[in-house]
Amino acid sequence: MSNQFNASKSNLTQTLLILDQDAPMKAFLFVTPCVIFLYVNGVMLFTLRKKTVFQETSRYILFGHMLWVDTLNLFMSVLLYICAVSRILVMKNICLVLLNAATALFQVSTLNLALMSLERYVAICIPLRHAEITSFERTHLAFGVVWMMGLFQSLSEVIIFYSIDTTNTAMSLFCSRTTLFRLQIYKKLDIVFTCIFFVSVCFVIIFTYASIAAVARTAACDKASAKKANKTVLLHLIQLGLGASSILVGVIQEPIYVYTDPTTAINVMYFCFLVFIIFPKCLSPLIYGLRDQAFSCLFKYYFTFGKGKVKPVIIDQNV
């Protein structure tokens, strides 16, 4: 099975380098939406900088953090894809930095969903302490914790790469996790960290959703605010599900390499990468931004180069 897998992988690599006649069209279909949404994210980040209230309210601070992380993640994906379709061989140390940065950004993006759900939980379930718990300092402290957790896997892979990995002797290579991380310990490490993060975040989101739903049934709660907060948390759960579906790309990678012809493998992997990894990162910031009336009207104004109408910015912490 191992020889068969190596032979299939070798054939697939040769096909990627020589026979993929659809590469220019696929590159266009991949890069175009990414560039468009990089611009959209850039306008959103610019919009967040134009109002002091957006920089001081925890909900918008968390949204801005999500935008930065998803934008960097999207940029890294475009960069790695361009290197692949352009047949660029990358020095292994640079490839290590690029892949670990992409991994850390993916983990931080997942953990940030938990922070956003917890902020909605505090706003609805503990409204009197919302300002205290989600203060500017504590929000940025939470970012520090999230980034430390997100870097665990990357730091572990760097330590293994330079201490016990003797499989990489080439100075330059085709930059992907398959070509750089050849030891089985990398795969096991990836599975462990991915499962821990997704299970933990899923638990947090389900807990906050159930708690907000329970509070919404009480007479003392603002029904409209609780309903909207629950929809927001449900959106987090859907986004987490889309992120979890991206794991399927890695799960089905080896069977595709082994049991299909190279052309089919390329097409299937391209489709999975575009649908399960790229589009969720493109669409989720846009969905969040347009759901918020105070933010969306200002965003539309800057997106249309000042031709839209801007309404007064009114911030309600509970929606």
N, C-alpha and C positions, 0 to 999 in steps of 0.2 A: 504494500500500500504506500509506503514511504517513497519507494522508487517511482511508483506510478504518479504520486503527487508531485515529486520533483521534476519528472519528465513533463507533466502537464503544465507545471508552472513555468518551466523553461520554454515550452511551446507558446504559452500565453505571452511571455515577455517578448519573444521574437515577433509574435503577431502585433503586439503593441508598438514595437519599434519599426515594423516594416509594412504590415499588411492592412492596417486599419485605414481603409480608404475614406471612412466617414469622419475622421478626426477633425477636419476643419469645420464641418457643420456642427458636430458635437461641441467643439470649443466655442462656437458662436452661440449655441443654445445655452451653454453653461455660463459663459462670461457675461453675456448681455443682461440677463436678469440680475446677476450679482452686482454689476456696475450700477444699474438703475437703483437697486435697493441700498447700495453703499451711498449713493447720493441722497436717497430718502432718509437714511439714518443720519447722514451728515446734517441735513436740514433740521431734523428733530433735535440733534445735539445743539445746534445753533439756537434753536427756539428755546431750549431749556436754559440757555445762558442769558436770554434777553429779559427775563423777569426774576426779580429777587425771590419771589414767593416760590418759584420752581426750584430754587437752589436751597431753600430753607425747609421745605416740607418733605417729610420722610418718604411719602409715597412717590414723589417726583424724583427724589434722590435715588431711590431704588430703581425706578424706571430708567433714569440716566445711566446707572451702573449697568443695567441689562443692555442698554443700547451700546455702550462702549464695548462690553464683552462680546456681544453678538456681531458688532461691526468688525472688531479685530479678528474674531473667529471666521467671519466671512472673507475678510481680506487674506487670511492665512490659507483658506481653502482655494481661493482664486490663484494665489501665488504658487501653491503646490501643484495645482492643476495645469497652470501655464508651463511650469517646469517639466511636467510629464508630457504634454502634447508637443512641446518644443524640443523634446529629446535632450534636455539639459541634464548632464550629470553633475551632481552636487557633492561637494566635499563632505565626508561622513560627519565631521564635527558640526558643520553648518546644518546638515540634515537633522542631526540629533537635536539641535536647538529648535529648528522649525517644528519638528514632530512633537517635542515635549511642550512647546508653547501652545500648539493646537490642542493637545490633550488637556493641559491645564485650563485653557479657556473653556473647553467643553465641560469640564467638571465644575468650574466656577459658575458657568451659565446654569447648570442643573441646580446647584446649591442656592443660587440667587432666587430661584422659584420658591424655595422654602422661606427665605426671608420675606419675600413679597406676600406670601400667604400669612405668615405670622403677623406682619404689619396690619393686614385686614382683620385678623383675629383680635388684635389688641384694640383696633378702632371700634369694633362692634361689641366685643365682649367685655372689655375693660376701658370704656371711653374716657372715664375721669382721669386715668393714668396714661392715656395715649401720648400726650405731649412729653411726659417725663420718660416713658419707656423708649419712645422712638425719637429721642432728641438727636440733634445733629452729631454730637460726639459719639453717642451709643450706636448710631447707624453706621458711622465710619469704623467704629471698633468691630462691628459685625462684619463689615467688608474685610477687615484684616484677618479675622478668624476664617472666613470663607476662603480667602486666597491661600492661607496657610494649609487648609484642608485640601484645596484644589491642587496644590503643588506637591503633595505627598507622593503621588504616583510618579510624577516626572522626576523628582529627586531620587526616588528609589531606582528608577530606570537608569539614571545617570550614574549612580553608584555601581550598579551591576555592570553597566557598559564598560566602565573604566577599571573595574576591579577583577571581574571573573570572565567577561566575554572576550573570547579569543577568535570568534568567527569572522570578525570584520577586519580584513587585512588591506582591502582596497582603499585608496585615498579618496576616490570619487565613485559615486554610485547613483542608480535610479532611486530617488528619494521617496520611500514609502516604508510603512511599518513592517511590511513583509520582507523587504530587502535589508533593512537595517537591524531589526530585532529578530534574530533567527533562533535564539534559545527558547525552549518551552517555558522557562520561568517568566518571560515577558508576557506570554499569553495568559498564564495563570494569574500573574499580578494584575493584568488588565481586567480579567473576569472578577477578581476579588474586589477591587476598588469600584468597578462599575456597579456591581451588585449592592455593595454597601451604600453607595451614594444614592442609587435609585430607590432602594427599599426605604432608606431613611427619609428622603424627600417625599416619597409617596405616602409614608406614614404621617408626616407633618401636614401635608396637604389634605389628606382625608380627615385627620383630626380637626383641623381648622374649619373645613367644610361642615363637618358634623356639629361642631360647637356653634358656628354661626347659625346653622339651621335650627338648632335647639333654642338659641336666644331669640331668633325671629318669631318663634311661637309664643313668646311672652308678651304681655300687654305693655310692658315698659319700653319695648324696643321700637325704634323707627323702622317700620316694615319696609318702606321703599329703600332705605339705606342698607338694611340687612339683605334684602333681595339682590341688590346690585353687587354687594360685597360677595355674596355667595356665587353669583355669576362670574365674578372676577376669579375667585378661588377655583371654580370649575374650569375656567379657561386655563389656569395654571396646571390643573390636572391633565387637561387635553394636551397642553404643550409638553408636559412631562411624558405623556404617552407617545407623542411624536419623537421626542428625544430617545425614549426607550426603543422605539421601532428602528432607530438608526443602529442599534446594537445588532439587529438582524443582518446588517451588511457584513459584519465580521463573522457572524455565525454561519451564514450560507456561503462564505467566500471559498473555503476549502472544498466543499462538495461541488461547487461550480467549477473550480479549477480541475477537479478530478474527473467528473462524469459528463462534462459537456465539451464541445469543441471550442477552440479559442475565440472564434468570432461571436458565438452565442454568449460566452462568458463575459466578453468585453461589453456587449450590449446590455446584459442583465445587470452587471455591476455599475455601469454608467447610469442606468435607470434608477437603481436603488440609491446611488449616491445623490442624484439630483432630487429625487422625491423625498427621501427620508432624512437627508442631512442638510441640503442647501435650502430648499423651500421653507421648512419650518423656521430656520434662522432668518430668512427674508421676511416672512409674513407676520411673525409674532410681534415684533416691535410696531409694525404698522397697525395691527389690530388693536394693540394696547393704546397707541397714540390717538387713534380715531374714536375710541370709546369715551375718551375724556373730553367733555365739551370745552372746558377752559383751555386745555392744551390744543385741541384739534383746530379751533378757529384761528389761533395764532400760527399754528403750523401751516395751515392752508394759505395764510397771508404770505408767509415767507416762501412757501413752495411755489406760489404763483407770482413771485417777484413783486409783491406789494399790491396786487390787483384784487385780492380778496378783502372781505370785510372782517374787521376785528371787533369782537364783543368784549365788554369788560371781563377781566379775569376774576372769577369768583371760586374760591377753593373751599370745598366741603370735605373735611377729613374723613367723613363716614361713608363716602361713596366711592 
